[in-house]
Amino acid sequence: MVLKGVSLTALLNPAAILIIIAGTIAAVTTAFPLSELKKLPKLFKILFTEQKLTKPEELIQTFSEWAVVARKEGLLALEGISEQVENQFLKNGLNLAVEGQSADYIRDILSEEIDAMEERHLSGAAIFTQAGTYAPTLGVLGAVIGLIAALGNMDNTDELGHAISAAFVATLLGIYTGYVLWHPFANKLKRKSQQEVRLKQMMIEGILSIIEGEAPRTIEQKLTSYLPAEDRKKWLEGSVKQDG
């Protein structure tokens, strides 16, 4: 806008802001229960802070070490280790393994926990997705209202220009907030959820591999499938060097 010689004060249009911002808030408030809307401050915190997730490479190394302990001393030897695990999901899975639960039972329990977590995450992202849908439509509504006002002031050039400006500002705000803010926010939440889901699926495979008594190297090779191709290559090359 500055490069086009337009003053940014043109965006300070109370009617357009009321229609787009207040309208989007009203629509979202109507569409979602209060119990979900209360999570918005937490969702914004998730959006703008880095997730404190265990690195996959560290997780592979951890499971390799646990596999050595389990093969030498038995699964019960992992009971003391589980008390030191900070990740609650991993701790629960390890405790189930120590208790002697079957692999199928552990997979079902932990998978259900992942599904519940993913559903919670998607419900949060849905708020921003819907806001991104409403805002551009409200922009069209604002444009229509502005043009109605413009048609009612055809004889007054000053009022006509102001009404047309308000119409396009409403459209601009609707498109901008919808496609530059709300939809990207939703996508970011979904991406973060996918990262966490993938890490927890990796934890499940690691725990089940230990239960089945697989060798540390076998577990490492299995879990590296969760790494990006380049990271997987580096990990495997590093493992070969260590063996050498």
N, C-alpha and C positions, 0 to 999 in steps of 0.2 A: 504493500500500500504506500509506503514511504517512497519507494522507487517510482511509483506511478504518480507521485505528487499529491497523494491524498493524506489529509491530516488524520491521525489516529483518534482524535476527538470525535470523529464521525461515528465511531463505534459506541460512543456513550449515548445510546438511544434508550431511554427508560422503557418505552413501549416494547421494543424488540427484546430487551433483556427480560422484561416481565413475561412475555410470551414464551421465550425459549427456556430461560433458566427456571423461572417459577413453574412454567407449564411442565417441563420435564420432571421436576421434583414432585409435582402434583400427580402426574401420570404414574411415576414409579411408586409413590406412596399408595396409590390406589391398587396397583398391580401386585404388590408384595405385602405379606403380613409384617406387622411391627417386629415380631421376633427375628425376622431375617434382616430387616432394615437396621436393627440395633448393631449388627455386625459391621456396618459400613466403616466406622473408625478403625477397626481391626483390619479390614480389607485394604484400606488406604495405607496402613502401616506395612502390610505385606507387600504392597505394590512398590513402595519406595525404600524398602530395606532389603539387604541381601539375606537370602536364606542361609541358615546355619546348618547345612546338611553335611553328613559325612562324605568325604570324597570316595568315589568307587574304588580307586586304587588302594586306599587305606582299608576299605572293607574287605577287599580280596586278600590283602596281607593278614588281616585279622582272622578271617576264616581259615586261612592256611595254617596259622599258628594254633588255632583251636582244634583243627583236625589232627595235628601232631599230638596234642594233649589227649584228645579223645581216643586215638588209636593206641597210645601207650598206657593210659590210666583208666580208660573207660569214660562213658558219658557223665557219670556222677562227678567226675573231676571238674566238670564245667560249672558245677553249682556255685563254687566260690567265685568263679569268673563272672557269672551272671550278676552277682551283687554289685560288681563294679561298673557294669554297663549303664551308661546314661540314657541311651535311646530306649524309650519305653517299649516300642514295638519290637525291637531286637531282643530286649530283655524278656518280654513275654514269650517270644518264640523259643528262646534258649531255655527258659524254665519249663516249657511244655516238653522240650526234648529231654531234659534231665529227668522229668517225671515219668518218662517212658511212654509217652503218647505216640500213637502210630503216625507215620508220615502223612497219610491221607487226612487224619484228623487235624494235624497241625496246619496242613495246607488249607483246609476248609476254614478253620478259625481265622487264620491270618489273612486269607483272601477276602473273607467277609469284612474284616476290619478295613482292608484297603478299599473295598467297594463303598463302605459307609463314609470313609474319609473323602473319597472321590466325589460322592454325591453331595457332601457338604461344600466342597470346593466349587463344584459346578453351580450350586445354588447361589453362591456368592458372585460368581462370574456372570450369572444370568441377570443380575441386577444391572450391571453395566451394559450387557448386551441389549437389554430392553431399553435402557436410557439412550443407547446409540441408535435404536430404531425409532424412538419417539422424537428425538431432537430434530432430525432433518424434516420429518413430517410437520412438526410444529413450525419449522422454518417456512414451509410452504403456506401454512396457515397465516403466519405473520405477513408473508408477502401478499396474500389475498386481502388481508385486512388493510394493509398499507395502500394497495391499489384501489380498494373501495373508497378509502379516505381521499386518495388522489383524484378519483373521478368526481368526488363531491366538491372538489376545489379547483375545477378547471379554469375558473375565471381569476383565481388568485395564484399568480406565478410562484410567489414565495412559499405559500402553503403547499402548492403542488410539488415543488422540488423537495420540500421537507418530507412529505408523505411518501414519495417515490424512494427517497433515501432510506427512510425507515423500513420500507418494504424489503429492500435489498439487504439491509443490515440484518434483518430478522433471518433471511435466507442464509446469509453468511454465517451467522452465529449457530444456526441449526446444523448446517453441514459441518462446520468446524468442530463443534463440541461432539457431534455424533461420530464423525469419522477420524478425528485427530485425537480425541480424548477417550470417550466412553468405549468404543469398540476396541481400540488398542489396550485399554485397561483390562477388558474382559479377556482378550487374547493372552495378555501377560499372566493373568491369574491362572489361566488354563495351562500355560507352559510350565509355570512353577508347580502346578499340581501334577503334571505329567512327570516332571523330574523326581518329585517325591514318590510317586507311585512306582516308577521304574527302580528307584533305590530300594524300596521295600520289597518289590518282587525279587530283587537281587538277594536281599536278606533271607527270604523264604528259601530260595534255591540253595543258599549257603548252609542254612540250618538243616535242610533235608539231606544234603550231601554228606554232612557230618554224621547224621543218624544212620545213613546207609553205609558208613565206614569207608567212604572213598578216600583215596590218597590225596595228600595236600596238593600235589602237582595237578592231579585230575580236577580238583575243585578250582584251582586257579585258572586252568584252561576253560572250564565251563563258565566261570563268572566273567572272564574277559570278554565274553560275547556281548555283555552289556555295555562295554566301552565303545566309543567311536573308533572307527577303523585305524586312524593314526595312533591313538592312545593304546589300542590293543597291540599294534605292531611294536611300539616302544616297550610295552610291558613284557611281551614275549621275548623280545631281543634281550631285555635286561635279565630275564629269568635264565636264558641260555648262557649268558655271560657268568651269572652267579654259579651255575652248575659247572661251568668250565673251570 
